[in-house]
Amino acid sequence: MIITDKLTLHSNGKRVTYHNITKDVKRILETSGIQNGLCVIQSPHTTCSVIFEEFVHDFDFNGDEYLQVDLNRILDQIIPRELSENTNYRYPGQKHVDFLMGMNDPNYPADPGTILNGDAHIRASFFGASESLIIKEGALQIGTVGSIYFIDFDQNRERDRTCHIMIMGE
């Protein structure tokens, strides 16, 4: 049997957005009735990632878990924010800007500043777009503190993001 579902997640557009989607994925698994198989969680967005990490009980003033704060700090050092077209990033090139500005797609506003996100693309490439988790006896095999996070690394605009879930098994 194969079950598909999706989550709509809102990104704040001001900093990296982390969504702990563990409860949502567990709920989808429970309603699927699948006892043994595989669960794939995937982002269709090139500036977003899905990761498996420990849930941390300590939060900073933004509501981010300490591991997330630490991860952001390290990433800021090796992949700095792209705040203007005169940075170390070659992305986006003029042909890409022209393409995006001519799309007439509400997901891509005609504002070149919103696509100064080469840093988000690189960060997402490091972590990948999906996680695959084993299902055994109706439970995700993620241990006691393991959690699933959907991350939007794009810090240029507020918007809704989609997360796809596919559960396969018996």
DSSP file (Angstrom, degrees, kcal/mol; ACC not computed):
  #  RESIDUE AA STRUCTURE BP1 BP2  ACC     N-H-->O    O-->H-N    N-H-->O    O-->H-N    TCO  KAPPA ALPHA  PHI   PSI    X-CA   Y-CA   Z-CA
    1    1 A M              0   0    0      0, 0.0   168,-2.4     0, 0.0     2,-0.4   0.000 360.0 360.0 360.0 145.6    0.0    0.0    0.0
    2    2 A I  E     -A  168   0A   0    166,-0.2     2,-0.4   168,-0.1   166,-0.2  -0.996 360.0-173.5-128.8 128.0    1.2    3.6   -0.7
    3    3 A I  E     -A  167   0A   0    164,-2.9   164,-3.0    -2,-0.4     2,-0.4  -0.966   3.8-169.0-118.8 134.2   -0.2    6.6    1.1
    4    4 A T  E     +A  166   0A   0     -2,-0.4     2,-0.3   162,-0.2   162,-0.2  -0.947  14.7 154.2-123.0 148.7    0.7   10.2    0.2
    5    5 A D  E     -A  165   0A   0    160,-2.4   160,-2.8    -2,-0.4     2,-0.3  -0.922  22.0-145.5-154.5 174.3    0.0   13.4    2.1
    6    6 A K  E     -A  164   0A   0     -2,-0.3     2,-0.4   158,-0.2   158,-0.2  -0.993   3.8-144.3-149.3 155.6    1.4   16.9    2.4
    7    7 A L  E     -A  163   0A   0    156,-2.6   156,-2.4    -2,-0.3     2,-0.6  -0.917  11.0-144.3-115.5 145.1    1.9   19.6    4.9
    8    8 A T  E     -A  162   0A   0     -2,-0.4     2,-0.4   154,-0.2   154,-0.2  -0.965  24.3-173.2-108.1 122.3    1.7   23.3    4.3
    9    9 A L  E     -A  161   0A   0    152,-3.1   152,-3.5    -2,-0.6     2,-0.5  -0.937  18.1-134.7-122.7 137.2    4.2   25.1    6.5
   10   10 A H  E     -A  160   0A   0     -2,-0.4     2,-0.3   150,-0.2   150,-0.2  -0.803  14.6-153.8 -97.4 124.5    4.6   28.9    6.9
   11   11 A S  E     -A  159   0A   0    148,-3.3   148,-1.2    -2,-0.5     5,-0.1  -0.759  12.4-140.0 -95.2 141.8    8.1   30.4    6.7
   12   12 A N        -     0   0    0     -2,-0.3   146,-0.3     3,-0.2    -1,-0.1   0.735  20.0-144.7 -78.2 -22.2    8.7   33.6    8.6
   13   13 A G  S    S+     0   0    0      2,-0.4   145,-0.2   144,-0.3     3,-0.1   0.494  81.9  81.2  75.8   1.6   11.0   35.2    5.9
   14   14 A K  S    S-     0   0    0      1,-0.4     2,-0.3   143,-0.1   141,-0.1   0.649 104.0  -5.4-111.4 -23.1   13.2   37.0    8.5
   15   15 A R  S    S-     0   0    0    139,-0.2    -2,-0.4   137,-0.1    -1,-0.4  -0.931 100.1 -54.1-157.2 174.0   15.5   34.1    9.5
   16   16 A V        -     0   0    0     -2,-0.3     2,-0.5    -3,-0.1   137,-0.2  -0.367  57.8-142.0 -57.9 133.8   16.0   30.4    8.9
   17   17 A T  E     -E  152   0B   0    135,-2.3   135,-2.7   137,-0.1     2,-0.5  -0.900  15.1-167.4-108.8 125.2   12.6   28.7    9.7
   18   18 A Y  E     -E  151   0B   0     -2,-0.5     2,-0.5   133,-0.2   133,-0.2  -0.932   0.8-169.1-109.9 131.5   12.6   25.3   11.4
   19   19 A H  E     -E  150   0B   0    131,-2.4   131,-2.6    -2,-0.5     2,-0.9  -0.983  15.9-146.7-119.7 119.8    9.4   23.3   11.6
   20   20 A N  E     +E  149   0B   0     -2,-0.5   129,-0.2   129,-0.2     3,-0.2  -0.777  25.8 171.3 -82.2 107.7    9.3   20.2   13.9
   21   21 A I     >  +     0   0    0    127,-2.2     4,-2.5    -2,-0.9     5,-0.2   0.204  39.8 111.2-105.1  13.8    7.0   18.0   11.8
   22   22 A T  H  > S+     0   0    0    126,-0.7     4,-2.6     1,-0.2     5,-0.2   0.917  78.9  47.3 -56.9 -49.0    7.4   14.8   13.9
   23   23 A K  H  > S+     0   0    0     -3,-0.2     4,-2.3     1,-0.2    -1,-0.2   0.893 112.2  51.3 -62.6 -39.1    3.9   14.8   15.3
   24   24 A D  H  > S+     0   0    0      2,-0.2     4,-2.3     1,-0.2    -1,-0.2   0.928 111.5  46.2 -63.6 -45.0    2.4   15.5   11.9
   25   25 A V  H  X S+     0   0    0     -4,-2.5     4,-2.5     1,-0.2    -2,-0.2   0.909 112.5  50.6 -65.4 -41.6    4.3   12.6   10.3
   26   26 A K  H  X S+     0   0    0     -4,-2.6     4,-2.7    -5,-0.2    -1,-0.2   0.890 109.7  51.3 -62.4 -39.0    3.3   10.3   13.1
   27   27 A R  H  X S+     0   0    0     -4,-2.3     4,-2.3     2,-0.2    -2,-0.2   0.919 110.3  48.2 -64.0 -43.9   -0.3   11.2   12.7
   28   28 A I  H  X S+     0   0    0     -4,-2.3     4,-1.2     1,-0.2    -2,-0.2   0.911 112.8  49.1 -63.0 -41.9   -0.2   10.5    9.0
   29   29 A L  H  X>S+     0   0    0     -4,-2.5     4,-1.1     2,-0.2     5,-0.5   0.935 110.0  51.3 -62.0 -46.1    1.4    7.2    9.7
   30   30 A E  H ><5S+     0   0    0     -4,-2.7     3,-0.6     1,-0.2    -2,-0.2   0.913 111.3  46.4 -59.8 -44.2   -1.1    6.3   12.3
   31   31 A T  H 3<5S+     0   0    0     -4,-2.3    -1,-0.2     1,-0.2    -2,-0.2   0.721 104.2  64.4 -72.6 -19.1   -4.1    7.0   10.0
   32   32 A S  H 3<5S-     0   0    0     -4,-1.2    -1,-0.2    -3,-0.4    -2,-0.2   0.811  92.9-142.9 -72.1 -29.3   -2.4    5.1    7.2
   33   33 A G  T <<5 +     0   0    0     -4,-1.1     2,-0.3    -3,-0.6    -3,-0.1   0.443  47.6 147.3  79.3  -0.9   -2.7    1.8    9.1
   34   34 A I      < -     0   0    0     -5,-0.5    -1,-0.3     1,-0.1     3,-0.1  -0.521  25.0-178.4 -72.5 132.3    0.7    0.7    7.7
   35   35 A Q        +     0   0    0      1,-0.3   103,-3.3    -2,-0.3   104,-0.4   0.770  66.6  22.0-101.4 -34.4    2.7   -1.4   10.1
   36   36 A N  S    S+     0   0    0    100,-0.2   134,-2.5   101,-0.2    -1,-0.3  -0.995  90.7  67.4-141.4 130.7    5.9   -2.1    8.4
   37   37 A G  E    S-CB 135 169A   0     98,-2.0    98,-2.5    -2,-0.4     2,-0.4  -0.943  73.1 -50.6 165.1-141.7    7.6   -0.2    5.6
   38   38 A L  E     -CB 134 168A   0    130,-3.0   130,-3.0    -2,-0.3     2,-0.5  -0.991  28.1-155.7-139.9 140.8    9.2    3.1    4.7
   39   39 A C  E     -CB 133 167A   0     94,-2.9    94,-3.1    -2,-0.4     2,-0.5  -0.982  10.7-166.6-119.2 124.8    8.3    6.7    5.2
   40   40 A V  E     -CB 132 166A   0    126,-3.1   126,-2.7    -2,-0.5     2,-0.5  -0.950   1.8-168.7-112.7 129.4    9.8    9.4    2.9
   41   41 A I  E     +CB 131 165A   0     90,-2.6    90,-2.0    -2,-0.5     2,-0.4  -0.980  18.4 175.8-117.3 125.2    9.5   13.1    3.8
   42   42 A Q  E     -CB 130 164A   0    122,-2.9   122,-3.0    -2,-0.5    88,-0.2  -0.981  28.0-146.3-140.3 142.0   10.5   15.4    1.0
   43   43 A S        -     0   0    0     86,-2.6   120,-0.2    -2,-0.4     7,-0.1  -0.878   3.1-161.4 -98.6 135.2   10.7   19.1    0.1
   44   44 A P        +     0   0    0      0, 0.0     2,-0.4     0, 0.0    -1,-0.1   0.414  67.2  96.9 -89.5   2.2   10.0   20.2   -3.5
   45   45 A H    >   -     0   0    0    117,-0.3     3,-1.3    84,-0.1    -2,-0.1  -0.757  69.6-144.4 -98.8 135.6   11.7   23.5   -2.8
   46   46 A T  T 3  S+     0   0    0     -2,-0.4    78,-0.2     1,-0.3    79,-0.1   0.504 100.6  49.9 -79.2  -3.4   15.4   24.1   -3.7
   47   47 A T  T 3  S+     0   0    0     77,-0.1   106,-2.3    76,-0.1   107,-0.4   0.208 101.9  78.7-112.9  13.6   16.0   26.3   -0.6
   48   48 A C  E <   -F  152   0B   0     -3,-1.3     2,-0.3   104,-0.2   104,-0.2  -0.873  55.6-169.8-122.9 154.9   14.5   23.8    1.9
   49   49 A S  E     -F  151   0B   0    102,-2.2   102,-3.2    -2,-0.3     2,-0.4  -0.933  17.5-140.7-136.6 159.6   15.7   20.6    3.6
   50   50 A V  E     +F  150   0B   0     78,-1.0     2,-0.3    -2,-0.3   100,-0.2  -0.996  30.5 176.8-119.5 127.9   14.3   17.8    5.7
   51   51 A I  E     -F  149   0B   0     98,-2.5    98,-2.8    -2,-0.4     2,-0.5  -0.900  29.3-136.2-130.7 159.6   16.6   16.6    8.4
   52   52 A F  E     +F  148   0B   0     -2,-0.3     2,-0.3    96,-0.2    96,-0.2  -0.978  43.6 147.7-112.7 122.1   16.5   14.1   11.3
   53   53 A E  E     -F  147   0B   0     94,-2.5    94,-2.9    -2,-0.5     2,-0.2  -0.945  50.2 -81.8-151.0 164.8   17.9   15.5   14.5
   54   54 A E  E     -F  146   0B   0     -2,-0.3     2,-0.4    92,-0.2    92,-0.2  -0.509  43.5-119.7 -71.2 137.1   17.6   15.3   18.3
   55   55 A F        -     0   0    0     90,-3.0     2,-0.4    -2,-0.2    -1,-0.1  -0.651  29.2-154.3 -74.2 133.2   14.8   17.4   19.8
   56   56 A V        -     0   0    0     -2,-0.4    12,-0.1     2,-0.1    -1,-0.0  -0.921  12.1-151.1-113.4 137.5   16.3   19.9   22.3
   57   57 A H  S    S+     0   0    0     -2,-0.4     2,-0.4     8,-0.1    -1,-0.1   0.480  72.5  84.7 -88.1  -3.2   14.4   21.3   25.2
   58   58 A D        -     0   0    0      5,-0.0     8,-1.9     0, 0.0     2,-0.3  -0.852  58.1-172.9-105.6 137.4   16.2   24.6   25.4
   59   59 A F  B     -G   65   0C   0     -2,-0.4     6,-0.2     6,-0.2     2,-0.1  -0.918  17.3-132.2-128.6 150.4   15.1   27.6   23.2
   60   60 A D    >   -     0   0    0      4,-2.5     3,-1.9    -2,-0.3     6,-0.0  -0.282  48.0 -83.7 -88.2-176.2   16.5   31.0   22.4
   61   61 A F  T 3  S+     0   0    0      1,-0.3    -1,-0.0     2,-0.1    -2,-0.0   0.676 129.5  56.7 -67.0 -17.1   14.4   34.2   22.4
   62   62 A N  T 3  S-     0   0    0      2,-0.1    -1,-0.3     3,-0.0     3,-0.1   0.514 119.9-108.1 -86.4  -6.7   13.3   33.6   18.8
   63   63 A G  S <  S+     0   0    0     -3,-1.9     2,-0.3     1,-0.3    -2,-0.1   0.583  73.6 140.9  88.4  10.9   11.9   30.1   19.8
   64   64 A D        -     0   0    0      1,-0.1    -4,-2.5     2,-0.0    -1,-0.3  -0.702  56.1-114.1 -88.9 138.0   14.7   28.2   18.0
   65   65 A E  B >>  -G   59   0C   0     -2,-0.3     4,-2.2    -6,-0.2     3,-0.6  -0.356  28.5-112.9 -65.8 150.4   16.1   25.1   19.7
   66   66 A Y  H 3> S+     0   0    0     -8,-1.9     4,-2.7     1,-0.3     5,-0.2   0.846 117.3  55.2 -57.2 -37.6   19.8   25.5   20.7
   67   67 A L  H 3> S+     0   0    0     -9,-0.2     4,-2.5     1,-0.2    -1,-0.3   0.885 108.6  49.6 -63.1 -35.9   20.9   22.9   18.2
   68   68 A Q  H <> S+     0   0    0     -3,-0.6     4,-2.8     2,-0.2    -2,-0.2   0.905 110.3  49.7 -66.9 -42.2   19.3   25.0   15.5
   69   69 A V  H  X S+     0   0    0     -4,-2.2     4,-2.3     2,-0.2    -2,-0.2   0.919 112.7  47.5 -61.6 -44.3   21.0   28.1   16.8
   70   70 A D  H  X S+     0   0    0     -4,-2.7     4,-2.2     2,-0.2    -2,-0.2   0.918 111.9  49.9 -63.8 -43.9   24.3   26.3   16.8
   71   71 A L  H  X S+     0   0    0     -4,-2.5     4,-2.7     1,-0.2    -2,-0.2   0.927 111.2  49.0 -61.0 -45.3   23.7   25.0   13.3
   72   72 A N  H  X S+     0   0    0     -4,-2.8     4,-2.6     1,-0.2    -1,-0.2   0.905 109.6  52.3 -60.9 -41.4   22.8   28.5   12.0
   73   73 A R  H  X S+     0   0    0     -4,-2.3     4,-1.1     2,-0.2    -1,-0.2   0.916 112.2  44.9 -62.7 -43.6   25.9   30.0   13.6
   74   74 A I  H  X S+     0   0    0     -4,-2.2     4,-1.7     1,-0.2     3,-0.4   0.928 113.9  49.3 -65.9 -45.1   28.2   27.5   11.9
   75   75 A L  H  X S+     0   0    0     -4,-2.7     4,-3.4     1,-0.2    -2,-0.2   0.870 105.6  57.7 -63.7 -36.3   26.5   27.8    8.6
   76   76 A D  H  < S+     0   0    0     -4,-2.6    -1,-0.2     1,-0.2    -2,-0.2   0.834 107.0  50.1 -61.6 -31.4   26.7   31.7    8.8
   77   77 A Q  H  < S+     0   0    0     -4,-1.1    -1,-0.2    -3,-0.4    -2,-0.2   0.878 122.3  29.1 -74.2 -38.2   30.5   31.3    9.1
   78   78 A I  H  < S+     0   0    0     -4,-1.7    -2,-0.2     1,-0.2    -3,-0.2   0.722 133.5  29.8 -97.9 -21.8   30.9   29.0    6.1
   79   79 A I  S  < S-     0   0    0     -4,-3.4    -1,-0.2    -5,-0.2    -2,-0.1  -0.689  83.5-160.3-135.4  80.5   28.0   30.1    3.9
   80   80 A P        -     0   0    0      0, 0.0    -3,-0.1     0, 0.0    -4,-0.1  -0.154  31.4 -87.2 -62.8 156.3   27.4   33.8    4.7
   81   81 A R        -     0   0    0     -5,-0.1     2,-0.9     1,-0.1    36,-0.1  -0.289  32.9-128.4 -59.5 145.2   24.1   35.5    3.8
   82   82 A E        +     0   0    0     34,-0.2    -1,-0.1     1,-0.2    38,-0.1  -0.859  40.9 161.2 -96.6 100.9   23.7   36.9    0.3
   83   83 A L        +     0   0    0     -2,-0.9     2,-0.3     1,-0.1    -1,-0.2   0.597  61.3  12.6-102.1 -13.3   22.5   40.4    1.0
   84   84 A S  S >  S-     0   0    0      1,-0.0     3,-0.5     0, 0.0    -1,-0.1  -0.963  77.9-105.0-152.6 168.4   23.3   42.1   -2.3
   85   85 A E  T 3  S+     0   0    0     -2,-0.3     2,-0.1     1,-0.2    -3,-0.0   0.543 109.8  72.7 -74.3  -4.6   24.3   41.2   -5.8
   86   86 A N  T 3  S+     0   0    0      2,-0.0    -1,-0.2     0, 0.0     2,-0.1  -0.255  77.4 104.2-105.0  45.0   27.9   42.3   -5.0
   87   87 A T  S <  S-     0   0    0     -3,-0.5    -5,-0.1     2,-0.3    -2,-0.0  -0.326  92.1 -82.8-107.9-166.5   28.8   39.4   -2.8
   88   88 A N  S    S+     0   0    0     -2,-0.1     2,-0.3     2,-0.0    -3,-0.1   0.517 100.0  95.8 -77.1  -4.7   31.0   36.3   -3.3
   89   89 A Y        -     0   0    0      1,-0.1    -2,-0.3     2,-0.1    30,-0.0  -0.672  56.6-162.6 -91.6 140.0   28.1   34.5   -5.0
   90   90 A R        +     0   0    0     -2,-0.3    -1,-0.1    -4,-0.1    -2,-0.0   0.691  53.2 127.6 -87.6 -22.2   27.6   34.4   -8.7
   91   91 A Y        +     0   0    0      1,-0.2    27,-0.3     2,-0.1    -2,-0.1  -0.598  53.3  38.9 -77.7 140.7   24.0   33.3   -8.3
   92   92 A P  S    S-     0   0    0      0, 0.0    -1,-0.2     0, 0.0     2,-0.1   0.574  78.2-165.1 -88.8 140.7   21.7   34.7   -9.6
   93   93 A G     >  -     0   0    0      1,-0.1     4,-2.4    -2,-0.0     3,-0.3  -0.353  36.5-101.6 -78.1 166.5   23.1   35.5  -13.0
   94   94 A Q  H  > S+     0   0    0      1,-0.2     4,-2.8     2,-0.2     5,-0.2   0.870 121.0  54.2 -60.9 -39.2   21.3   38.0  -15.3
   95   95 A K  H  > S+     0   0    0      1,-0.2     4,-2.1     2,-0.2    -1,-0.2   0.897 110.7  47.0 -62.4 -38.5   19.7   35.3  -17.5
   96   96 A H  H  > S+     0   0    0     -3,-0.3     4,-2.8     2,-0.2     5,-0.2   0.908 111.2  50.9 -69.6 -41.3   18.2   33.7  -14.4
   97   97 A V  H  X S+     0   0    0     -4,-2.4     4,-2.7     1,-0.2     5,-0.2   0.944 111.0  48.9 -58.9 -47.7   17.0   37.0  -13.1
   98   98 A D  H  X S+     0   0    0     -4,-2.8     4,-1.2     1,-0.2    -2,-0.2   0.909 111.7  49.9 -58.9 -43.0   15.3   37.7  -16.4
   99   99 A F  H  < S+     0   0    0     -4,-2.1     3,-0.5    -5,-0.2     4,-0.2   0.949 114.1  43.5 -60.2 -50.9   13.7   34.3  -16.4
  100  100 A L  H >< S+     0   0    0     -4,-2.8     3,-1.1     1,-0.2     4,-0.3   0.869 111.6  53.5 -66.5 -36.8   12.3   34.6  -12.9
  101  101 A M  H 3< S+     0   0    0     -4,-2.7     3,-0.3     1,-0.2    -1,-0.2   0.762 111.2  47.6 -69.6 -23.1   11.1   38.2  -13.5
  102  102 A G  T 3< S+     0   0    0     -4,-1.2    -1,-0.2    -3,-0.5    -2,-0.2   0.354  85.6  92.0 -97.5   5.8    9.2   37.1  -16.6
  103  103 A M  S <  S-     0   0    0     -3,-1.1    -1,-0.2    -4,-0.2    -2,-0.1   0.804  72.0-149.7 -72.9 -29.9    7.5   34.0  -15.0
  104  104 A N        +     0   0    0     -4,-0.3    -3,-0.1    -3,-0.3    -2,-0.1   0.923  47.0 143.1  55.4  46.2    4.3   35.8  -13.9
  105  105 A D    >   -     0   0    0      3,-0.5     3,-2.3    -5,-0.3    -1,-0.2  -0.975  54.4-140.8-117.8 124.8    4.0   33.3  -11.0
  106  106 A P  T 3  S+     0   0    0      0, 0.0    -1,-0.1     0, 0.0    -2,-0.0   0.719 102.4  63.2 -60.6 -19.5    2.7   34.5   -7.6
  107  107 A N  T 3  S+     0   0    0      1,-0.2    -3,-0.0    52,-0.0     0, 0.0   0.648 105.3  48.5 -76.6 -14.0    5.4   32.4   -5.9
  108  108 A Y  S <  S-     0   0    0     -3,-2.3    -3,-0.5    -8,-0.1    -1,-0.2  -0.785  83.8-155.7-127.5  86.9    8.1   34.4   -7.6
  109  109 A P        -     0   0    0      0, 0.0     2,-2.8     0, 0.0     5,-0.1  -0.249  31.4-106.9 -62.8 151.4    7.4   38.2   -7.1
  110  110 A A  S    S+     0   0    0     -9,-0.1    -9,-0.1     3,-0.0     3,-0.1  -0.325  86.6 112.1 -77.3  59.7    8.9   40.5   -9.7
  111  111 A D    >   -     0   0    0     -2,-2.8     3,-2.1     1,-0.1     4,-0.4  -0.907  56.0-158.0-135.2 103.6   11.5   41.7   -7.1
  112  112 A P  G >  S+     0   0    0      0, 0.0     3,-1.4     0, 0.0     4,-0.1   0.776  89.3  69.3 -55.5 -26.4   15.1   40.7   -7.8
  113  113 A G  G >  S+     0   0    0      1,-0.3     3,-1.1     2,-0.2    -3,-0.0   0.784  90.0  61.9 -62.6 -26.4   15.9   41.2   -4.1
  114  114 A T  G <  S+     0   0    0     -3,-2.1    -1,-0.3     1,-0.2    42,-0.2   0.663 100.7  53.2 -76.3 -14.2   13.8   38.1   -3.2
  115  115 A I  G <  S+     0   0    0     -3,-1.4     2,-2.2    -4,-0.4    -1,-0.2   0.286  72.1 106.8-104.8  12.3   16.1   35.9   -5.2
  116  116 A L    <   +     0   0    0     -3,-1.1   -34,-0.2     1,-0.2    -1,-0.1  -0.522  48.3 114.7 -80.5  70.9   19.3   36.9   -3.6
  117  117 A N     >  +     0   0    0     -2,-2.2     4,-1.9     1,-0.1     3,-0.4  -0.076  14.7 130.3-136.9  33.4   19.3   33.6   -1.9
  118  118 A G  H  > S+     0   0    0    -27,-0.3     4,-2.2     1,-0.2     5,-0.2   0.864  77.2  58.7 -56.0 -35.8   22.3   31.7   -3.2
  119  119 A D  H  > S+     0   0    0      1,-0.2     4,-2.6     2,-0.2    -1,-0.2   0.903 104.0  50.4 -60.7 -41.5   23.2   31.0    0.4
  120  120 A A  H  > S+     0   0    0     -3,-0.4     4,-2.4     1,-0.2    -1,-0.2   0.891 109.7  50.4 -65.8 -39.4   19.9   29.2    1.0
  121  121 A H  H  X S+     0   0    0     -4,-1.9     4,-1.9     2,-0.2    -1,-0.2   0.915 112.5  46.5 -63.9 -42.5   20.4   27.1   -2.1
  122  122 A I  H  X S+     0   0    0     -4,-2.2     4,-1.7     2,-0.2    -2,-0.2   0.923 112.5  49.7 -66.7 -44.1   23.9   26.0   -1.0
  123  123 A R  H  X S+     0   0    0     -4,-2.6     4,-1.3     1,-0.2     3,-0.2   0.932 111.7  48.4 -60.0 -46.1   22.7   25.3    2.6
  124  124 A A  H  X S+     0   0    0     -4,-2.4     4,-2.4     1,-0.2    -1,-0.2   0.863 107.3  56.6 -63.9 -34.9   19.8   23.2    1.3
  125  125 A S  H  < S+     0   0    0     -4,-1.9    -1,-0.2     1,-0.2    -2,-0.2   0.876 103.3  55.1 -63.7 -36.1   22.1   21.3   -1.0
  126  126 A F  H  < S+     0   0    0     -4,-1.7    -1,-0.2    -3,-0.2    -2,-0.2   0.890 118.3  32.4 -61.7 -39.6   24.3   20.3    2.0
  127  127 A F  H  < S-     0   0    0     -4,-1.3    -2,-0.2     1,-0.1    -1,-0.2   0.667 105.3-134.5 -98.0 -18.9   21.4   18.8    3.9
  128  128 A G     <  -     0   0    0     -4,-2.4   -78,-1.0    -5,-0.2    -1,-0.1   0.020  19.4 -89.7  84.2 166.8   19.3   17.4    1.0
  129  129 A A  S    S+     0   0    0    -80,-0.2   -86,-2.6    -4,-0.1     2,-0.3   0.502  94.1  32.3 -95.2  -6.6   15.6   17.5    0.3
  130  130 A S  E     -C   42   0A   0    -88,-0.2     2,-0.3    -3,-0.2   -88,-0.2  -0.953  50.2-151.6-150.8 164.8   14.4   14.4    2.0
  131  131 A E  E     -C   41   0A   0    -90,-2.0   -90,-2.6    -2,-0.3     2,-0.5  -0.986  13.7-152.9-133.2 144.2   14.7   11.8    4.8
  132  132 A S  E     -C   40   0A   0     -2,-0.3     2,-0.4   -92,-0.2   -92,-0.2  -0.984  16.6-172.2-118.8 127.8   13.7    8.1    4.6
  133  133 A L  E     -C   39   0A   0    -94,-3.1   -94,-2.9    -2,-0.5     2,-0.2  -0.948  21.7-120.5-126.5 141.0   12.6    6.4    7.8
  134  134 A I  E     -C   38   0A   0     -2,-0.4     7,-2.5     7,-0.3     2,-0.5  -0.542  19.0-151.0 -78.6 140.7   11.9    2.8    8.6
  135  135 A I  E     +CD  37 140A   0    -98,-2.5   -98,-2.0    -2,-0.2     2,-0.4  -0.964  18.4 175.8-111.3 126.1    8.5    1.9   10.0
  136  136 A K  E >   - D   0 139A   0      3,-2.5     3,-1.6    -2,-0.5  -100,-0.2  -0.991  68.6 -12.9-134.5 126.1    8.3   -1.2   12.2
  137  137 A E  T 3  S-     0   0    0     -2,-0.4  -101,-0.2     1,-0.3  -102,-0.1   0.871 129.5 -52.6  51.6  42.2    5.2   -2.4   14.0
  138  138 A G  T 3  S+     0   0    0   -103,-3.3     2,-0.4     1,-0.2    -1,-0.3   0.525 117.4 105.2  78.9   7.4    3.4    0.9   13.2
  139  139 A A  E <  S-D  136   0A   0     -3,-1.6    -3,-2.5  -104,-0.4     2,-0.2  -0.950  72.8-117.8-125.7 140.7    6.1    3.1   14.6
  140  140 A L  E     -D  135   0A   0     -2,-0.4     2,-1.8    -5,-0.2     3,-0.2  -0.540  30.1-127.2 -66.4 136.4    8.8    5.3   13.0
  141  141 A Q  S    S+     0   0    0     -7,-2.5    -7,-0.3    -2,-0.2    -1,-0.1  -0.539  70.6 120.8 -88.6  72.5   12.2    4.0   14.1
  142  142 A I     >  -     0   0    0     -2,-1.8     4,-0.9     1,-0.3    -1,-0.2   0.251  64.1-130.7-121.0  10.1   13.4    7.4   15.4
  143  143 A G  T  4  -     0   0    0     -3,-0.2    -1,-0.3     1,-0.2    -3,-0.1  -0.144  43.6 -56.0  70.9-168.8   14.2    6.6   19.0
  144  144 A T  T  4 S+     0   0    0      1,-0.2    -1,-0.2     3,-0.0    -2,-0.0   0.868 133.7  23.9 -80.8 -39.5   13.1    8.6   22.0
  145  145 A V  T  4 S+     0   0    0     -3,-0.1   -90,-3.0     2,-0.0     2,-0.2   0.393  89.4 121.0-111.3   2.5   14.5   12.1   21.2
  146  146 A G  E  <  - F   0  54B   0     -4,-0.9     2,-0.3   -92,-0.2   -92,-0.2  -0.466  38.8-179.2 -70.0 136.5   14.7   11.8   17.4
  147  147 A S  E     - F   0  53B   0    -94,-2.9   -94,-2.5    -2,-0.2     2,-0.5  -0.945  25.6-128.4-136.5 156.1   12.7   14.4   15.5
  148  148 A I  E     - F   0  52B   0     -2,-0.3  -127,-2.2   -96,-0.2  -126,-0.7  -0.913  27.2-168.7-107.8 128.0   12.0   15.3   11.9
  149  149 A Y  E     -EF  20  51B   0    -98,-2.8   -98,-2.5    -2,-0.5     2,-0.5  -0.954  17.4-154.7-122.3 136.2   12.5   19.0   10.9
  150  150 A F  E     -EF  19  50B   0   -131,-2.6  -131,-2.4    -2,-0.4     2,-0.4  -0.946  23.9-164.0-101.4 124.7   11.5   20.8    7.7
  151  151 A I  E     -EF  18  49B   0   -102,-3.2  -102,-2.2    -2,-0.5     2,-0.7  -0.938  17.3-162.6-117.8 130.9   13.9   23.8    7.3
  152  152 A D  E     -EF  17  48B   0   -135,-2.7  -135,-2.3    -2,-0.4  -104,-0.2  -0.946   7.0-177.3-106.9 110.4   13.5   26.8    5.0
  153  153 A F        +     0   0    0   -106,-2.3     2,-0.4    -2,-0.7  -105,-0.1   0.598  52.0 104.7 -82.3 -11.6   16.9   28.4    4.6
  154  154 A D        +     0   0    0   -107,-0.4  -141,-0.3     1,-0.1  -139,-0.2  -0.594  42.7 177.6 -76.2 123.4   15.5   31.3    2.5
  155  155 A Q        +     0   0    0     -2,-0.4    -1,-0.1  -141,-0.1     3,-0.1   0.080  56.8  87.4-112.1  21.2   15.4   34.4    4.6
  156  156 A N  S    S+     0   0    0      1,-0.3     2,-0.3   -42,-0.2    -1,-0.1   0.687  91.8  10.7-101.0 -20.0   14.1   36.8    2.0
  157  157 A R        -     0   0    0     -3,-0.2  -144,-0.3   -43,-0.1    -1,-0.3  -0.981  68.1-112.9-160.3 148.4   10.4   36.6    2.1
  158  158 A E        +     0   0    0     -2,-0.3     2,-0.3  -146,-0.3  -146,-0.2  -0.571  54.0 135.0 -75.9 138.4    7.5   35.1    4.1
  159  159 A R  E     -A   11   0A   0   -148,-1.2  -148,-3.3    -2,-0.2     2,-0.3  -0.984  53.2 -89.1-172.7 168.9    5.6   32.4    2.4
  160  160 A D  E     -A   10   0A   0     -2,-0.3     2,-0.3  -150,-0.2  -150,-0.2  -0.713  37.2-162.6 -90.8 143.6    4.0   29.0    2.6
  161  161 A R  E     -A    9   0A   0   -152,-3.5  -152,-3.1    -2,-0.3     2,-0.4  -0.881  11.0-132.0-123.5 155.8    6.0   25.9    1.8
  162  162 A T  E     -A    8   0A   0     -2,-0.3     2,-0.4  -154,-0.2  -117,-0.3  -0.886  13.2-168.0-111.8 139.7    4.9   22.3    1.0
  163  163 A C  E     -A    7   0A   0   -156,-2.4  -156,-2.6    -2,-0.4     2,-0.3  -0.991  13.6-149.3-125.8 122.0    6.3   19.1    2.5
  164  164 A H  E     -AB   6  42A   0   -122,-3.0  -122,-2.9    -2,-0.4     2,-0.4  -0.714   9.4-166.9 -94.3 139.8    5.4   15.8    0.9
  165  165 A I  E     -AB   5  41A   0   -160,-2.8  -160,-2.4    -2,-0.3     2,-0.4  -0.994   4.9-176.9-126.3 129.6    5.0   12.6    2.9
  166  166 A M  E     -AB   4  40A   0   -126,-2.7  -126,-3.1    -2,-0.4     2,-0.5  -0.995   4.5-168.4-126.4 127.4    4.9    9.1    1.3
  167  167 A I  E     -AB   3  39A   0   -164,-3.0  -164,-2.9    -2,-0.4     2,-0.4  -0.968   8.3-178.3-117.1 124.7    4.3    6.0    3.3
  168  168 A M  E     +AB   2  38A   0   -130,-3.0  -130,-3.0    -2,-0.5     2,-0.3  -0.970  32.2  69.7-125.0 134.8    4.8    2.7    1.7
  169  169 A G  E       B   0  37A   0   -168,-2.4  -132,-0.2    -2,-0.4    -2,-0.0  -0.998 360.0 360.0 160.1-158.6    4.4   -0.7    3.2
  170  170 A E              0   0    0   -134,-2.5  -133,-0.1    -2,-0.3    -1,-0.1   0.340 360.0 360.0-130.0 360.0    1.9   -3.3    4.6
